[in-house]
Amino acid sequence: MTESHFPQGEEEILKKIEILEKNANASMQEILDIVLEDACQITRSKLSFFAVMSKDEQVLTMIGWSRSAMATCKMLIKPIIYILEDTGLWGDAVRERKTIITNDYKSLLKPTKKGYPPGHVELEKHMNVPLFYGDRIVALCGVGNSDSDYTENHANALASYISKAWKILQPKVPMNTL
């Protein structure tokens, strides 16, 4: 693959996976922190999150936010469990079963846009990539606020990375969240 296909180059993604593999015995939080920072680097984003999906694909459990997202977020209560039907735009990736890219959040007119609660990180752009295991969505990785527009190349790079990273992260995720 050329660098134009993957923003950082496929070789860089493989190097990031090698680092994850070397840290496979680390805690879930340590691995997740690496995955979230890598997601930001791969897509040139300022923030990221990772959620796992229930077997019936009706409940998302947030298992992590990037350090930058946590530093910027001023919400007093940060929910962990989200019922899919109650989610806004970020749930569209599950409902539509595909990557969702929003490059102009403020101007977007879509029925699922619900805004965000007071104290939430201000969004300018965001991209949510579902992770499939066979026909089932098992996780969702989102990134936000890149300085440039998100493209299919960003989506492909992030999807490639998270599908490889999931093999290392998934055994660490508590079964009651899947």
ZIJOBEL-V419672 format. One record per pair of residues at least 12 apart in sequence whose ideal C-beta (glycine too) atoms are under 10 Angstrom apart, sorted by the first residue. I is the first residue (numbers start at 1). J is the second residue. Records with the same first field share a line. If there is no record, write none. Layout:
I->J / J
This chain:
1->13 / 153 / 156 / 157 / 160
2->153
3->153
4->151 / 153
5->152 / 153 / 156 / 157 / 160
6->42 / 153 / 154 / 156 / 157 / 158 / 160 / 161
7->41 / 42 / 43 / 44 / 146 / 148 / 150 / 151 / 153 / 154 / 156 / 157 / 158
8->38 / 41 / 42 / 43 / 44 / 154 / 157 / 161
9->42 / 157
10->156 / 157 / 160 / 161
12->38 / 41 / 42 / 157 / 161
13->38 / 41 / 42 / 157 / 158 / 160 / 161 / 164 / 165
14->160 / 161 / 164
15->38
16->34 / 35 / 37 / 38 / 39 / 41 / 42 / 161 / 164 / 165
17->38 / 160 / 161 / 163 / 164 / 165 / 167 / 168
19->34 / 38
20->34 / 35 / 38 / 161 / 164 / 165 / 167 / 168 / 169
21->164 / 165 / 167 / 168
22->168
23->168
24->167 / 168 / 169 / 171 / 172
25->172
26->168 / 172
27->172
28->63 / 64 / 169 / 170 / 171 / 172 / 173 / 174
29->63 / 64 / 172
30->172
31->64 / 165 / 168 / 169 / 171 / 172 / 173
32->50 / 63 / 64 / 65 / 66 / 165 / 169 / 172 / 173
33->64 / 66 / 67
34->165 / 168 / 169
35->48 / 50 / 63 / 64 / 66 / 141 / 161 / 162 / 165 / 166 / 168 / 169
36->48 / 49 / 50 / 63 / 64 / 65 / 66 / 67 / 68 / 69 / 70 / 141 / 143 / 165
37->66 / 67 / 68
38->66 / 158 / 161 / 162 / 165
39->66 / 127 / 129 / 141 / 142 / 143 / 157 / 158 / 161 / 162 / 165
40->66 / 67 / 68 / 69 / 143 / 144 / 145 / 146
41->161
42->143 / 154 / 157 / 158 / 160 / 161 / 162
43->125 / 127 / 129 / 141 / 143 / 144 / 146 / 148 / 150 / 151 / 153 / 154 / 155 / 157 / 158 / 161
44->143 / 145 / 146 / 147 / 148 / 150 / 154
45->66 / 68 / 69 / 125 / 126 / 127 / 142 / 143 / 144 / 145 / 146 / 147 / 150 / 154 / 158
46->66 / 68 / 69 / 72 / 121 / 124 / 125 / 143 / 144 / 145 / 146 / 147
47->65 / 66 / 67 / 68 / 69 / 70 / 71 / 72 / 73 / 121 / 123 / 126 / 142 / 143 / 144 / 145 / 146
48->64 / 65 / 66 / 67 / 68 / 69 / 126 / 127 / 141 / 142 / 143 / 144 / 145 / 158
49->62 / 63 / 64 / 65 / 66 / 69 / 70 / 90 / 121 / 126 / 128 / 140 / 141 / 142 / 143 / 144
50->62 / 63 / 64 / 65 / 66 / 131 / 139 / 140 / 141 / 142 / 162 / 165 / 166 / 169 / 173
51->63 / 64 / 65 / 80 / 81 / 82 / 87 / 90 / 91 / 94 / 128 / 131 / 139 / 140 / 141 / 142 / 177
52->64 / 131 / 137 / 138 / 139 / 140 / 166 / 169 / 170 / 173 / 174 / 177 / 178
53->84 / 94 / 130 / 131 / 133 / 136 / 137 / 138 / 139 / 140 / 177 / 178
54->81 / 83 / 84 / 137 / 138 / 176 / 177 / 178
55->136 / 138 / 178
56->84 / 136
57->84 / 94 / 95 / 97 / 130 / 136 / 137 / 138
58->82 / 83 / 84 / 85 / 94
59->81 / 82 / 83 / 84 / 85 / 177
60->79 / 80 / 81 / 82 / 83 / 84 / 86 / 87 / 90 / 91 / 94 / 137 / 139 / 140 / 177
61->79 / 80 / 81 / 82 / 139 / 173 / 174 / 176 / 177 / 178
62->78 / 79 / 80 / 81 / 82 / 140 / 142 / 177
63->80 / 139 / 169 / 172 / 173 / 174 / 177
64->141 / 169
65->78 / 121 / 142
66->142 / 143 / 144
68->121 / 144 / 145
69->120 / 121 / 142 / 143 / 144 / 145
70->121
71->121
72->119 / 120 / 121 / 122 / 145
73->116 / 119 / 120 / 121
74->118 / 119 / 120 / 121
75->116 / 117 / 118 / 119 / 120 / 121
76->117 / 118 / 119
77->117 / 119
78->117 / 119 / 120
79->117
80->177
81->177
82->140
84->137
86->114
87->112 / 114 / 140
88->110 / 111 / 112 / 113 / 114 / 115 / 116
89->102 / 105 / 108 / 110 / 111 / 112 / 113 / 114 / 115 / 116 / 123 / 126 / 128 / 142
90->102 / 112 / 114 / 116 / 123 / 126 / 127 / 128 / 140 / 142 / 144
91->112 / 114 / 128 / 140
92->110 / 111 / 112 / 113 / 128 / 130
93->127 / 128 / 129 / 130 / 131 / 137 / 140 / 141 / 142
94->128 / 130 / 137 / 139 / 140
95->112 / 130 / 137
96->112 / 128 / 130
97->130 / 132 / 135 / 137
98->128 / 129 / 130 / 155
99->127 / 128 / 129 / 130 / 141 / 150 / 152 / 154 / 155 / 156 / 158 / 159
100->112 / 126 / 127 / 128 / 129 / 130 / 140 / 142 / 150 / 155
101->125 / 126 / 127 / 128 / 129 / 149 / 150 / 151 / 152 / 154 / 155
102->123 / 124 / 125 / 126 / 127 / 128 / 144 / 149 / 150
103->124 / 125 / 126 / 127 / 146 / 148 / 149 / 150 / 151
104->124 / 125 / 149
105->122 / 123 / 124 / 125 / 126 / 144 / 145
106->122 / 123 / 124
108->123 / 126
121->144 / 145
122->144 / 145
123->144 / 145
124->144 / 145 / 146 / 147
125->143 / 144 / 145 / 146 / 147 / 148 / 149 / 150
126->142 / 143 / 144 / 145 / 146 / 150
127->141 / 142 / 143 / 144 / 146 / 149 / 150 / 151 / 154 / 155 / 158
128->140 / 141 / 142 / 143 / 144 / 155 / 158
129->141 / 142 / 143 / 154 / 155 / 156 / 157 / 158 / 159 / 160 / 161 / 162 / 163
130->142 / 159 / 162
131->158 / 159 / 162 / 163 / 165 / 166 / 170
132->159 / 163 / 166
133->163 / 166 / 170
138->166 / 170 / 173 / 178
139->162 / 163 / 165 / 166 / 169 / 170 / 173 / 178
140->162
141->158 / 159 / 161 / 162 / 163 / 165 / 166
142->158
143->155 / 158
